[in-house]
Amino acid sequence: MEEMAVLDVAEERRRRRRAGDPRLSEAGREILARMTTGDLADEFQAALDADVEADPILGGHHDDAA
Amino acid sequence: MIVVDEYLAVRVVGGRWPEGLPDDEDLVLPASRHWRLLQRIHAPGDGQLSQLLATLSPPDRDTIRYPHPEVLQIADARPLLDEAARIAARYGGTGWLIAETLAAGLTYGRTLWFGTERNVGHVLAQAAGDLGITVHVIT
């Protein structure tokens, strides 16, 4: 019985993890999707690259875009 | 703990679970990578992405600023700093982003998960191989 309870808790945690943040609206979900896998992904990557180029503590001395 | 990059973190927060990403452990984003996401919120540029992010409601923005711990955790940088500094010195001036990510990889299962190859970078890839850290890329 205890083993089943542990399994239920683990499954519930997995379900919540996969569901995403419950505070996020549908419009917000759409923007985040465009940013990572949609039409805004190139702009997102360019912004991430710019951060390491602009900040030597973050980006170090390499010319790597990380 | 499963160490992820900005892409996978945002996808998970948005409820679009990446196929192939293990779901049986908590996800953790290095603090330096959370910093880069926060720049998108607090120091936006003038592109379309920035304009759209500016339209997010405060609760939506909070999902990036303060991720729900059941969905995504931010790594505490303090216990990783010494290892990160050692890595930075070993690989010649590697910045905090790469060094902390590698230190997190060493600490949490010698595995890193990225959402795109472009976000890995050749210095991180080479150092990860040298350190015995496996880098997975799932798109």
N, CA and C atoms of all chains as a GROMACS GRO file, in nm:
protein
  615
    1MET      N    1   0.082  -0.121   0.000
    1MET     CA    2   0.000   0.000   0.000
    1MET      C    3   0.086   0.126   0.000
    2GLU      N    4   0.191   0.127   0.087
    2GLU     CA    5   0.280   0.244   0.092
    2GLU      C    6   0.354   0.262  -0.040
    3GLU      N    7   0.392   0.150  -0.101
    3GLU     CA    8   0.463   0.155  -0.228
    3GLU      C    9   0.374   0.219  -0.335
    4MET      N   10   0.246   0.184  -0.334
    4MET     CA   11   0.154   0.243  -0.431
    4MET      C   12   0.140   0.392  -0.409
    5ALA      N   13   0.138   0.434  -0.281
    5ALA     CA   14   0.127   0.577  -0.250
    5ALA      C   15   0.248   0.653  -0.303
    6VAL      N   16   0.366   0.596  -0.288
    6VAL     CA   17   0.488   0.659  -0.338
    6VAL      C   18   0.482   0.671  -0.490
    7LEU      N   19   0.434   0.565  -0.555
    7LEU     CA   20   0.422   0.566  -0.700
    7LEU      C   21   0.324   0.673  -0.745
    8ASP      N   22   0.213   0.688  -0.670
    8ASP     CA   23   0.113   0.789  -0.705
    8ASP      C   24   0.172   0.929  -0.695
    9VAL      N   25   0.251   0.954  -0.590
    9VAL     CA   26   0.313   1.085  -0.572
    9VAL      C   27   0.410   1.114  -0.686
   10ALA      N   28   0.491   1.014  -0.720
   10ALA     CA   29   0.588   1.032  -0.829
   10ALA      C   30   0.517   1.060  -0.960
   11GLU      N   31   0.408   0.988  -0.984
   11GLU     CA   32   0.334   1.008  -1.109
   11GLU      C   33   0.268   1.147  -1.112
   12GLU      N   34   0.219   1.190  -0.999
   12GLU     CA   35   0.158   1.323  -0.992
   12GLU      C   36   0.262   1.432  -1.017
   13ARG      N   37   0.381   1.415  -0.961
   13ARG     CA   38   0.488   1.513  -0.984
   13ARG      C   39   0.526   1.516  -1.131
   14ARG      N   40   0.533   1.399  -1.193
   14ARG     CA   41   0.566   1.392  -1.335
   14ARG      C   42   0.458   1.463  -1.418
   15ARG      N   43   0.334   1.441  -1.382
   15ARG     CA   44   0.223   1.502  -1.456
   15ARG      C   45   0.229   1.654  -1.446
   16ARG      N   46   0.254   1.705  -1.325
   16ARG     CA   47   0.262   1.850  -1.306
   16ARG      C   48   0.381   1.909  -1.381
   17ARG      N   49   0.493   1.837  -1.377
   17ARG     CA   50   0.614   1.885  -1.446
   17ARG      C   51   0.586   1.899  -1.596
   18ARG      N   52   0.521   1.801  -1.651
   18ARG     CA   53   0.497   1.802  -1.795
   18ARG      C   54   0.391   1.903  -1.836
   19ALA      N   55   0.307   1.942  -1.743
   19ALA     CA   56   0.196   2.033  -1.776
   19ALA      C   57   0.242   2.178  -1.789
   20GLY      N   58   0.359   2.210  -1.740
   20GLY     CA   59   0.406   2.348  -1.746
   20GLY      C   60   0.354   2.431  -1.630
   21ASP      N   61   0.391   2.558  -1.632
   21ASP     CA   62   0.355   2.647  -1.520
   21ASP      C   63   0.206   2.680  -1.526
   22PRO      N   64   0.131   2.646  -1.421
   22PRO     CA   65  -0.014   2.668  -1.425
   22PRO      C   66  -0.053   2.816  -1.426
   23ARG      N   67   0.041   2.905  -1.395
   23ARG     CA   68   0.009   3.049  -1.396
   23ARG      C   69   0.008   3.107  -1.536
   24LEU      N   70   0.066   3.036  -1.631
   24LEU     CA   71   0.086   3.091  -1.765
   24LEU      C   72  -0.044   3.086  -1.846
   25SER      N   73  -0.077   3.199  -1.908
   25SER     CA   74  -0.198   3.205  -1.992
   25SER      C   75  -0.173   3.136  -2.126
   26GLU      N   76  -0.279   3.113  -2.199
   26GLU     CA   77  -0.266   3.052  -2.332
   26GLU      C   78  -0.188   3.144  -2.425
   27ALA      N   79  -0.211   3.275  -2.414
   27ALA     CA   80  -0.137   3.370  -2.498
   27ALA      C   81   0.012   3.365  -2.464
   28GLY      N   82   0.043   3.354  -2.336
   28GLY     CA   83   0.182   3.344  -2.294
   28GLY      C   84   0.247   3.217  -2.344
   29ARG      N   85   0.172   3.109  -2.341
   29ARG     CA   86   0.226   2.980  -2.392
   29ARG      C   87   0.260   2.992  -2.540
   30GLU      N   88   0.176   3.062  -2.612
   30GLU     CA   89   0.200   3.077  -2.756
   30GLU      C   90   0.326   3.158  -2.783
   31ILE      N   91   0.346   3.265  -2.708
   31ILE     CA   92   0.467   3.348  -2.726
   31ILE      C   93   0.592   3.267  -2.694
   32LEU      N   94   0.589   3.192  -2.584
   32LEU     CA   95   0.706   3.111  -2.547
   32LEU      C   96   0.735   3.004  -2.652
   33ALA      N   97   0.631   2.949  -2.711
   33ALA     CA   98   0.651   2.848  -2.815
   33ALA      C   99   0.715   2.911  -2.939
   34ARG      N  100   0.668   3.030  -2.979
   34ARG     CA  101   0.726   3.098  -3.096
   34ARG      C  102   0.873   3.131  -3.071
   35MET      N  103   0.904   3.163  -2.945
   35MET     CA  104   1.040   3.204  -2.908
   35MET      C  105   1.140   3.087  -2.915
   36THR      N  106   1.095   2.968  -2.887
   36THR     CA  107   1.188   2.855  -2.878
   36THR      C  108   1.185   2.763  -2.999
   37THR      N  109   1.069   2.745  -3.058
   37THR     CA  110   1.059   2.651  -3.170
   37THR      C  111   0.989   2.712  -3.291
   38GLY      N  112   0.956   2.839  -3.285
   38GLY     CA  113   0.881   2.900  -3.394
   38GLY      C  114   0.957   3.009  -3.466
   39ASP      N  115   0.883   3.105  -3.516
   39ASP     CA  116   0.940   3.209  -3.603
   39ASP      C  117   1.031   3.307  -3.529
   40LEU      N  118   1.027   3.308  -3.397
   40LEU     CA  119   1.110   3.402  -3.321
   40LEU      C  120   1.237   3.336  -3.265
   41ALA      N  121   1.263   3.213  -3.302
   41ALA     CA  122   1.378   3.141  -3.245
   41ALA      C  123   1.511   3.206  -3.285
   42ASP      N  124   1.521   3.253  -3.407
   42ASP     CA  125   1.647   3.317  -3.450
   42ASP      C  126   1.673   3.445  -3.370
   43GLU      N  127   1.567   3.520  -3.348
   43GLU     CA  128   1.583   3.644  -3.270
   43GLU      C  129   1.619   3.613  -3.125
   44PHE      N  130   1.559   3.506  -3.072
   44PHE     CA  131   1.591   3.464  -2.936
   44PHE      C  132   1.738   3.425  -2.926
   45GLN      N  133   1.787   3.346  -3.021
   45GLN     CA  134   1.927   3.304  -3.017
   45GLN      C  135   2.020   3.424  -3.032
   46ALA      N  136   1.984   3.516  -3.118
   46ALA     CA  137   2.067   3.635  -3.137
   46ALA      C  138   2.077   3.715  -3.007
   47ALA      N  139   1.968   3.723  -2.935
   47ALA     CA  140   1.969   3.796  -2.807
   47ALA      C  141   2.056   3.724  -2.705
   48LEU      N  142   2.047   3.591  -2.702
   48LEU     CA  143   2.131   3.514  -2.609
   48LEU      C  144   2.279   3.532  -2.644
   49ASP      N  145   2.311   3.530  -2.773
   49ASP     CA  146   2.449   3.548  -2.817
   49ASP      C  147   2.499   3.689  -2.780
   50ALA      N  148   2.412   3.786  -2.795
   50ALA     CA  149   2.451   3.925  -2.765
   50ALA      C  150   2.486   3.941  -2.618
   51ASP      N  151   2.418   3.866  -2.532
   51ASP     CA  152   2.447   3.875  -2.389
   51ASP      C  153   2.592   3.835  -2.359
   52VAL      N  154   2.638   3.726  -2.419
   52VAL     CA  155   2.775   3.680  -2.388
   52VAL      C  156   2.879   3.770  -2.454
   53GLU      N  157   2.842   3.830  -2.565
   53GLU     CA  158   2.936   3.922  -2.631
   53GLU      C  159   2.948   4.052  -2.553
   54ALA      N  160   2.841   4.094  -2.491
   54ALA     CA  161   2.840   4.223  -2.422
   54ALA      C  162   2.897   4.215  -2.281
   55ASP      N  163   2.903   4.096  -2.224
   55ASP     CA  164   2.940   4.082  -2.083
   55ASP      C  165   3.058   3.985  -2.071
   56PRO      N  166   3.180   4.036  -2.050
   56PRO     CA  167   3.296   3.946  -2.043
   56PRO      C  168   3.294   3.852  -1.922
   57ILE      N  169   3.227   3.888  -1.816
   57ILE     CA  170   3.218   3.794  -1.703
   57ILE      C  171   3.131   3.675  -1.742
   58LEU      N  172   3.024   3.703  -1.810
   58LEU     CA  173   2.935   3.596  -1.854
   58LEU      C  174   2.997   3.516  -1.968
   59GLY      N  175   3.054   3.586  -2.065
   59GLY     CA  176   3.101   3.521  -2.186
   59GLY      C  177   3.247   3.482  -2.188
   60GLY      N  178   3.326   3.536  -2.100
   60GLY     CA  179   3.468   3.503  -2.096
   60GLY      C  180   3.545   3.566  -2.210
   61HIS      N  181   3.662   3.508  -2.236
   61HIS     CA  182   3.751   3.566  -2.336
   61HIS      C  183   3.742   3.497  -2.470
   62HIS      N  184   3.664   3.386  -2.476
   62HIS     CA  185   3.654   3.312  -2.601
   62HIS      C  186   3.564   3.387  -2.697
   63ASP      N  187   3.574   3.348  -2.825
   63ASP     CA  188   3.480   3.401  -2.924
   63ASP      C  189   3.364   3.304  -2.943
   64ASP      N  190   3.349   3.213  -2.847
   64ASP     CA  191   3.242   3.113  -2.854
   64ASP      C  192   3.108   3.179  -2.823
   65ALA      N  193   3.005   3.142  -2.899
   65ALA     CA  194   2.874   3.202  -2.879
   65ALA      C  195   2.795   3.134  -2.769
   66ALA      N  196   2.848   3.021  -2.719
   66ALA     CA  197   2.783   2.946  -2.611
   66ALA      C  198   2.638   2.919  -2.642
   67MET      N  199   1.850   1.550  -1.059
   67MET     CA  200   1.836   1.678  -1.128
   67MET      C  201   1.881   1.667  -1.273
   68ILE      N  202   1.806   1.725  -1.362
   68ILE     CA  203   1.840   1.727  -1.504
   68ILE      C  204   1.870   1.871  -1.543
   69VAL      N  205   1.993   1.895  -1.591
   69VAL     CA  206   2.036   2.031  -1.623
   69VAL      C  207   1.994   2.064  -1.767
   70VAL      N  208   1.919   2.173  -1.781
   70VAL     CA  209   1.868   2.212  -1.913
   70VAL      C  210   1.915   2.352  -1.948
   71ASP      N  211   1.904   2.387  -2.077
   71ASP     CA  212   1.939   2.522  -2.122
   71ASP      C  213   1.813   2.610  -2.129
   72GLU      N  214   1.830   2.730  -2.181
   72GLU     CA  215   1.720   2.825  -2.185
   72GLU      C  216   1.604   2.775  -2.271
   73TYR      N  217   1.636   2.713  -2.383
   73TYR     CA  218   1.531   2.667  -2.475
   73TYR      C  219   1.442   2.563  -2.409
   74LEU      N  220   1.504   2.462  -2.350
   74LEU     CA  221   1.424   2.356  -2.289
   74LEU      C  222   1.349   2.410  -2.168
   75ALA      N  223   1.413   2.500  -2.093
   75ALA     CA  224   1.347   2.559  -1.976
   75ALA      C  225   1.219   2.631  -2.018
   76VAL      N  226   1.229   2.712  -2.123
   76VAL     CA  227   1.112   2.789  -2.166
   76VAL      C  228   1.004   2.697  -2.223
   77ARG      N  229   1.047   2.596  -2.296
   77ARG     CA  230   0.948   2.502  -2.350
   77ARG      C  231   0.874   2.430  -2.238
   78VAL      N  232   0.947   2.391  -2.136
   78VAL     CA  233   0.883   2.320  -2.025
   78VAL      C  234   0.790   2.413  -1.947
   79VAL      N  235   0.835   2.534  -1.921
   79VAL     CA  236   0.747   2.631  -1.852
   79VAL      C  237   0.619   2.650  -1.932
   80GLY      N  238   0.632   2.652  -2.065
   80GLY     CA  239   0.517   2.672  -2.152
   80GLY      C  240   0.431   2.549  -2.171
   81GLY      N  241   0.465   2.440  -2.106
   81GLY     CA  242   0.382   2.321  -2.113
   81GLY      C  243   0.399   2.242  -2.240
   82ARG      N  244   0.508   2.266  -2.312
   82ARG     CA  245   0.533   2.189  -2.436
   82ARG      C  246   0.654   2.101  -2.411
   83TRP      N  247   0.629   1.989  -2.351
   83TRP     CA  248   0.737   1.900  -2.307
   83TRP      C  249   0.816   1.847  -2.427
   84PRO      N  250   0.947   1.867  -2.427
   84PRO     CA  251   1.027   1.820  -2.541
   84PRO      C  252   1.035   1.667  -2.544
   85GLU      N  253   1.006   1.612  -2.659
   85GLU     CA  254   1.012   1.468  -2.677
   85GLU      C  255   1.155   1.421  -2.650
   86GLY      N  256   1.169   1.322  -2.563
   86GLY     CA  257   1.301   1.267  -2.534
   86GLY      C  258   1.363   1.319  -2.405
   87LEU      N  259   1.305   1.424  -2.348
   87LEU     CA  260   1.358   1.477  -2.222
   87LEU      C  261   1.304   1.392  -2.106
   88PRO      N  262   1.393   1.335  -2.023
   88PRO     CA  263   1.344   1.254  -1.910
   88PRO      C  264   1.252   1.335  -1.819
   89ASP      N  265   1.147   1.270  -1.769
   89ASP     CA  266   1.051   1.343  -1.686
   89ASP      C  267   1.043   1.289  -1.544
   90ASP      N  268   1.144   1.211  -1.506
   90ASP     CA  269   1.138   1.147  -1.374
   90ASP      C  270   1.225   1.215  -1.270
   91GLU      N  271   1.283   1.330  -1.305
   91GLU     CA  272   1.363   1.407  -1.209
   91GLU      C  273   1.330   1.555  -1.224
   92ASP      N  274   1.362   1.632  -1.121
   92ASP     CA  275   1.343   1.776  -1.129
   92ASP      C  276   1.437   1.836  -1.234
   93LEU      N  277   1.390   1.942  -1.298
   93LEU     CA  278   1.472   2.011  -1.398
   93LEU      C  279   1.538   2.132  -1.332
   94VAL      N  280   1.662   2.158  -1.371
   94VAL     CA  281   1.734   2.271  -1.313
   94VAL      C  282   1.802   2.351  -1.423
   95LEU      N  283   1.789   2.484  -1.412
   95LEU     CA  284   1.850   2.577  -1.507
   95LEU      C  285   1.963   2.650  -1.435
   96PRO      N  286   2.086   2.647  -1.488
   96PRO     CA  287   2.194   2.723  -1.424
   96PRO      C  288   2.157   2.871  -1.409
   97ALA      N  289   2.203   2.932  -1.302
   97ALA     CA  290   2.166   3.071  -1.274
   97ALA      C  291   2.209   3.166  -1.385
   98SER      N  292   2.326   3.140  -1.445
   98SER     CA  293   2.373   3.228  -1.552
   98SER      C  294   2.280   3.222  -1.673
   99ARG      N  295   2.218   3.108  -1.695
   99ARG     CA  296   2.123   3.095  -1.806
   99ARG      C  297   1.989   3.157  -1.769
  100HIS      N  298   1.952   3.148  -1.642
  100HIS     CA  299   1.833   3.221  -1.599
  100HIS      C  300   1.856   3.371  -1.615
  101TRP      N  301   1.977   3.416  -1.588
  101TRP     CA  302   2.012   3.557  -1.606
  101TRP      C  303   1.985   3.602  -1.750
  102ARG      N  304   2.023   3.517  -1.845
  102ARG     CA  305   2.001   3.553  -1.986
  102ARG      C  306   1.852   3.562  -2.018
  103LEU      N  307   1.772   3.472  -1.959
  103LEU     CA  308   1.627   3.483  -1.981
  103LEU      C  309   1.572   3.610  -1.919
  104LEU      N  310   1.625   3.644  -1.802
  104LEU     CA  311   1.576   3.765  -1.734
  104LEU      C  312   1.610   3.891  -1.813
  105GLN      N  313   1.720   3.886  -1.888
  105GLN     CA  314   1.753   4.002  -1.973
  105GLN      C  315   1.644   4.027  -2.077
  106ARG      N  316   1.582   3.918  -2.122
  106ARG     CA  317   1.476   3.934  -2.223
  106ARG      C  318   1.355   4.005  -2.161
  107ILE      N  319   1.336   3.984  -2.032
  107ILE     CA  320   1.221   4.045  -1.963
  107ILE      C  321   1.251   4.188  -1.922
  108HIS      N  322   1.369   4.210  -1.864
  108HIS     CA  323   1.398   4.339  -1.801
  108HIS      C  324   1.479   4.434  -1.889
  109ALA      N  325   1.548   4.382  -1.988
  109ALA     CA  326   1.629   4.469  -2.076
  109ALA      C  327   1.600   4.433  -2.221
  110PRO      N  328   1.476   4.450  -2.262
  110PRO     CA  329   1.439   4.407  -2.397
  110PRO      C  330   1.501   4.495  -2.504
  111GLY      N  331   1.515   4.438  -2.623
  111GLY     CA  332   1.564   4.513  -2.737
  111GLY      C  333   1.446   4.575  -2.810
  112ASP      N  334   1.466   4.599  -2.939
  112ASP     CA  335   1.358   4.663  -3.015
  112ASP      C  336   1.300   4.571  -3.123
  113GLY      N  337   1.330   4.442  -3.114
  113GLY     CA  338   1.280   4.348  -3.214
  113GLY      C  339   1.139   4.299  -3.182
  114GLN      N  340   1.091   4.212  -3.269
  114GLN     CA  341   0.956   4.160  -3.254
  114GLN      C  342   0.941   4.078  -3.126
  115LEU      N  343   1.046   4.002  -3.093
  115LEU     CA  344   1.042   3.921  -2.972
  115LEU      C  345   1.022   4.009  -2.849
  116SER      N  346   1.099   4.116  -2.842
  116SER     CA  347   1.089   4.206  -2.728
  116SER      C  348   0.950   4.270  -2.720
  117GLN      N  349   0.897   4.306  -2.835
  117GLN     CA  350   0.763   4.366  -2.836
  117GLN      C  351   0.659   4.268  -2.784
  118LEU      N  352   0.673   4.142  -2.824
  118LEU     CA  353   0.577   4.042  -2.777
  118LEU      C  354   0.592   4.013  -2.629
  119LEU      N  355   0.719   4.004  -2.584
  119LEU     CA  356   0.740   3.977  -2.441
  119LEU      C  357   0.685   4.091  -2.356
  120ALA      N  358   0.691   4.212  -2.412
  120ALA     CA  359   0.638   4.328  -2.339
  120ALA      C  360   0.487   4.319  -2.321
  121THR      N  361   0.422   4.238  -2.403
  121THR     CA  362   0.276   4.224  -2.391
  121THR      C  363   0.237   4.119  -2.287
  122LEU      N  364   0.334   4.045  -2.236
  122LEU     CA  365   0.301   3.943  -2.136
  122LEU      C  366   0.244   4.008  -2.011
  123SER      N  367   0.143   3.945  -1.955
  123SER     CA  368   0.085   3.994  -1.830
  123SER      C  369   0.185   3.971  -1.716
  124PRO      N  370   0.170   4.043  -1.604
  124PRO     CA  371   0.260   4.018  -1.490
  124PRO      C  372   0.263   3.872  -1.445
  125PRO      N  373   0.150   3.803  -1.436
  125PRO     CA  374   0.159   3.660  -1.398
  125PRO      C  375   0.236   3.577  -1.501
  126ASP      N  376   0.220   3.610  -1.629
  126ASP     CA  377   0.296   3.539  -1.732
  126ASP      C  378   0.445   3.566  -1.717
  127ARG      N  379   0.482   3.691  -1.695
  127ARG     CA  380   0.624   3.725  -1.676
  127ARG      C  381   0.681   3.654  -1.554
  128ASP      N  382   0.598   3.639  -1.452
  128ASP     CA  383   0.647   3.573  -1.329
  128ASP      C  384   0.686   3.427  -1.353
  129THR      N  385   0.630   3.365  -1.455
  129THR     CA  386   0.666   3.226  -1.481
  129THR      C  387   0.812   3.214  -1.526
  130ILE      N  388   0.866   3.323  -1.583
  130ILE     CA  389   1.008   3.327  -1.618
  130ILE      C  390   1.090   3.384  -1.502
  131ARG      N  391   1.037   3.489  -1.438
  131ARG     CA  392   1.113   3.553  -1.329
  131ARG      C  393   1.128   3.459  -1.210
  132TYR      N  394   1.019   3.394  -1.175
  132TYR     CA  395   1.018   3.305  -1.058
  132TYR      C  396   0.952   3.173  -1.099
  133PRO      N  397   1.028   3.086  -1.165
  133PRO     CA  398   0.967   2.962  -1.214
  133PRO      C  399   0.906   2.879  -1.102
  134HIS      N  400   0.794   2.814  -1.136
  134HIS     CA  401   0.728   2.726  -1.040
  134HIS      C  402   0.824   2.610  -1.009
  135PRO      N  403   0.858   2.588  -0.882
  135PRO     CA  404   0.961   2.486  -0.850
  135PRO      C  405   0.922   2.344  -0.888
  136GLU      N  406   0.795   2.317  -0.903
  136GLU     CA  407   0.756   2.182  -0.947
  136GLU      C  408   0.780   2.165  -1.097
  137VAL      N  409   0.802   2.276  -1.166
  137VAL     CA  410   0.821   2.270  -1.311
  137VAL      C  411   0.968   2.290  -1.346
  138LEU      N  412   1.028   2.391  -1.286
  138LEU     CA  413   1.168   2.426  -1.318
  138LEU      C  414   1.232   2.491  -1.196
  139GLN      N  415   1.352   2.445  -1.165
  139GLN     CA  416   1.426   2.505  -1.054
  139GLN      C  417   1.548   2.580  -1.109
  140ILE      N  418   1.591   2.684  -1.036
  140ILE     CA  419   1.711   2.757  -1.072
  140ILE      C  420   1.823   2.707  -0.982
  141ALA      N  421   1.936   2.669  -1.042
  141ALA     CA  422   2.046   2.616  -0.963
  141ALA      C  423   2.103   2.724  -0.871
  142ASP      N  424   2.129   2.686  -0.749
  142ASP     CA  425   2.200   2.775  -0.657
  142ASP      C  426   2.345   2.782  -0.704
  143ALA      N  427   2.389   2.900  -0.742
  143ALA     CA  428   2.524   2.914  -0.800
  143ALA      C  429   2.635   2.895  -0.696
  144ARG      N  430   2.604   2.921  -0.571
  144ARG     CA  431   2.712   2.924  -0.471
  144ARG      C  432   2.790   2.793  -0.458
  145PRO      N  433   2.723   2.678  -0.444
  145PRO     CA  434   2.804   2.555  -0.433
  145PRO      C  435   2.874   2.515  -0.562
  146LEU      N  436   2.838   2.580  -0.673
  146LEU     CA  437   2.900   2.548  -0.802
  146LEU      C  438   3.018   2.639  -0.834
  147LEU      N  439   3.033   2.748  -0.759
  147LEU     CA  440   3.129   2.852  -0.798
  147LEU      C  441   3.273   2.803  -0.800
  148ASP      N  442   3.314   2.728  -0.698
  148ASP     CA  443   3.454   2.685  -0.693
  148ASP      C  444   3.487   2.595  -0.812
  149GLU      N  445   3.397   2.500  -0.838
  149GLU     CA  446   3.419   2.410  -0.953
  149GLU      C  447   3.417   2.490  -1.084
  150ALA      N  448   3.326   2.587  -1.091
  150ALA     CA  449   3.317   2.669  -1.212
  150ALA      C  450   3.446   2.749  -1.234
  151ALA      N  451   3.499   2.804  -1.127
  151ALA     CA  452   3.624   2.881  -1.139
  151ALA      C  453   3.740   2.791  -1.181
  152ARG      N  454   3.741   2.668  -1.128
  152ARG     CA  455   3.845   2.573  -1.167
  152ARG      C  456   3.834   2.541  -1.316
  153ILE      N  457   3.712   2.521  -1.363
  153ILE     CA  458   3.689   2.491  -1.505
  153ILE      C  459   3.730   2.611  -1.591
  154ALA      N  460   3.693   2.730  -1.548
  154ALA     CA  461   3.727   2.851  -1.626
  154ALA      C  462   3.878   2.865  -1.640
  155ALA      N  463   3.949   2.837  -1.532
  155ALA     CA  464   4.095   2.848  -1.537
  155ALA      C  465   4.155   2.740  -1.627
  156ARG      N  466   4.098   2.619  -1.616
  156ARG     CA  467   4.152   2.506  -1.693
  156ARG      C  468   4.135   2.528  -1.844
  157TYR      N  469   4.023   2.587  -1.882
  157TYR     CA  470   3.996   2.603  -2.025
  157TYR      C  471   4.022   2.745  -2.074
  158GLY      N  472   4.096   2.821  -1.999
  158GLY     CA  473   4.148   2.948  -2.049
  158GLY      C  474   4.048   3.060  -2.062
  159GLY      N  475   3.997   3.107  -1.950
  159GLY     CA  476   3.913   3.226  -1.955
  159GLY      C  477   3.770   3.202  -1.997
  160THR      N  478   3.725   3.078  -1.981
  160THR     CA  479   3.584   3.051  -2.007
  160THR      C  480   3.499   3.137  -1.914
  161GLY      N  481   3.396   3.198  -1.964
  161GLY     CA  482   3.311   3.283  -1.882
  161GLY      C  483   3.221   3.204  -1.790
  162TRP      N  484   3.146   3.281  -1.712
  162TRP     CA  485   3.059   3.221  -1.610
  162TRP      C  486   2.954   3.129  -1.672
  163LEU      N  487   2.901   3.167  -1.787
  163LEU     CA  488   2.796   3.087  -1.849
  163LEU      C  489   2.843   2.944  -1.877
  164ILE      N  490   2.953   2.931  -1.946
  164ILE     CA  491   3.002   2.798  -1.981
  164ILE      C  492   3.052   2.726  -1.855
  165ALA      N  493   3.128   2.797  -1.773
  165ALA     CA  494   3.188   2.733  -1.655
  165ALA      C  495   3.081   2.683  -1.558
  166GLU      N  496   2.979   2.764  -1.533
  166GLU     CA  497   2.875   2.722  -1.440
  166GLU      C  498   2.794   2.607  -1.497
  167THR      N  499   2.768   2.612  -1.628
  167THR     CA  500   2.691   2.504  -1.691
  167THR      C  501   2.768   2.372  -1.681
  168LEU      N  502   2.898   2.377  -1.706
  168LEU     CA  503   2.979   2.255  -1.694
  168LEU      C  504   2.986   2.207  -1.549
  169ALA      N  505   2.999   2.300  -1.456
  169ALA     CA  506   3.001   2.262  -1.314
  169ALA      C  507   2.869   2.197  -1.275
  170ALA      N  508   2.759   2.251  -1.325
  170ALA     CA  509   2.627   2.190  -1.297
  170ALA      C  510   2.622   2.050  -1.359
  171GLY      N  511   2.677   2.036  -1.478
  171GLY     CA  512   2.680   1.904  -1.541
  171GLY      C  513   2.758   1.804  -1.459
  172LEU      N  514   2.873   1.847  -1.408
  172LEU     CA  515   2.954   1.757  -1.324
  172LEU      C  516   2.880   1.719  -1.196
  173THR      N  517   2.807   1.814  -1.142
  173THR     CA  518   2.739   1.792  -1.014
  173THR      C  519   2.615   1.706  -1.029
  174TYR      N  520   2.542   1.727  -1.139
  174TYR     CA  521   2.413   1.660  -1.156
  174TYR      C  522   2.418   1.559  -1.271
  175GLY      N  523   2.483   1.448  -1.248
  175GLY     CA  524   2.472   1.334  -1.338
  175GLY      C  525   2.557   1.335  -1.463
  176ARG      N  526   2.650   1.429  -1.473
  176ARG     CA  527   2.739   1.435  -1.590
  176ARG      C  528   2.663   1.436  -1.722
  177THR      N  529   2.552   1.507  -1.723
  177THR     CA  530   2.471   1.516  -1.844
  177THR      C  531   2.413   1.657  -1.855
  178LEU      N  532   2.412   1.711  -1.977
  178LEU     CA  533   2.351   1.841  -2.004
  178LEU      C  534   2.251   1.824  -2.118
  179TRP      N  535   2.142   1.900  -2.111
  179TRP     CA  536   2.038   1.891  -2.212
  179TRP      C  537   2.016   2.028  -2.275
  180PHE      N  538   2.026   2.036  -2.408
  180PHE     CA  539   2.007   2.161  -2.481
  180PHE      C  540   1.892   2.147  -2.581
  181GLY      N  541   1.831   2.262  -2.610
  181GLY     CA  542   1.718   2.262  -2.703
  181GLY      C  543   1.757   2.293  -2.845
  182THR      N  544   1.881   2.333  -2.868
  182THR     CA  545   1.930   2.355  -3.003
  182THR      C  546   2.083   2.349  -3.003
  183GLU      N  547   2.137   2.300  -3.112
  183GLU     CA  548   2.283   2.289  -3.124
  183GLU      C  549   2.348   2.426  -3.116
  184ARG      N  550   2.278   2.528  -3.168
  184ARG     CA  551   2.336   2.663  -3.172
  184ARG      C  552   2.365   2.716  -3.032
  185ASN      N  553   2.295   2.663  -2.932
  185ASN     CA  554   2.312   2.714  -2.796
  185ASN      C  555   2.420   2.639  -2.718
  186VAL      N  556   2.485   2.542  -2.783
  186VAL     CA  557   2.589   2.466  -2.714
  186VAL      C  558   2.724   2.539  -2.722
  187GLY      N  559   2.769   2.565  -2.843
  187GLY     CA  560   2.898   2.633  -2.860
  187GLY      C  561   3.014   2.534  -2.857
  188HIS      N  562   3.118   2.565  -2.934
  188HIS     CA  563   3.227   2.467  -2.949
  188HIS      C  564   3.314   2.455  -2.824
  189VAL      N  565   3.330   2.563  -2.748
  189VAL     CA  566   3.412   2.555  -2.627
  189VAL      C  567   3.344   2.464  -2.524
  190LEU      N  568   3.215   2.484  -2.504
  190LEU     CA  569   3.142   2.399  -2.409
  190LEU      C  570   3.144   2.254  -2.456
  191ALA      N  571   3.123   2.232  -2.584
  191ALA     CA  572   3.119   2.095  -2.636
  191ALA      C  573   3.253   2.025  -2.614
  192GLN      N  574   3.361   2.095  -2.643
  192GLN     CA  575   3.493   2.034  -2.627
  192GLN      C  576   3.525   2.007  -2.480
  193ALA      N  577   3.495   2.105  -2.395
  193ALA     CA  578   3.524   2.088  -2.253
  193ALA      C  579   3.437   1.978  -2.193
  194ALA      N  580   3.311   1.971  -2.234
  194ALA     CA  581   3.222   1.866  -2.183
  194ALA      C  582   3.278   1.729  -2.217
  195GLY      N  583   3.324   1.713  -2.340
  195GLY     CA  584   3.383   1.586  -2.378
  195GLY      C  585   3.504   1.552  -2.294
  196ASP      N  586   3.585   1.652  -2.270
  196ASP     CA  587   3.706   1.633  -2.190
  196ASP      C  588   3.673   1.596  -2.045
  197LEU      N  589   3.564   1.652  -1.995
  197LEU     CA  590   3.526   1.629  -1.855
  197LEU      C  591   3.435   1.507  -1.837
  198GLY      N  592   3.402   1.440  -1.945
  198GLY     CA  593   3.316   1.322  -1.935
  198GLY      C  594   3.170   1.357  -1.915
  199ILE      N  595   3.130   1.473  -1.966
  199ILE     CA  596   2.990   1.515  -1.956
  199ILE      C  597   2.924   1.491  -2.092
  200THR      N  598   2.810   1.423  -2.090
  200THR     CA  599   2.736   1.398  -2.214
  200THR      C  600   2.643   1.516  -2.243
  201VAL      N  601   2.648   1.564  -2.366
  201VAL     CA  602   2.560   1.674  -2.408
  201VAL      C  603   2.453   1.618  -2.501
  202HIS      N  604   2.328   1.630  -2.459
  202HIS     CA  605   2.216   1.589  -2.543
  202HIS      C  606   2.153   1.714  -2.605
  203VAL      N  607   2.118   1.705  -2.732
  203VAL     CA  608   2.044   1.813  -2.798
  203VAL      C  609   1.914   1.755  -2.850
  204ILE      N  610   1.802   1.810  -2.804
  204ILE     CA  611   1.671   1.766  -2.854
  204ILE      C  612   1.596   1.887  -2.903
  205THR      N  613   1.544   1.877  -3.023
  205THR     CA  614   1.479   1.994  -3.084
  205THR      C  615   1.329   1.971  -3.101
   0.00000   0.00000   0.00000
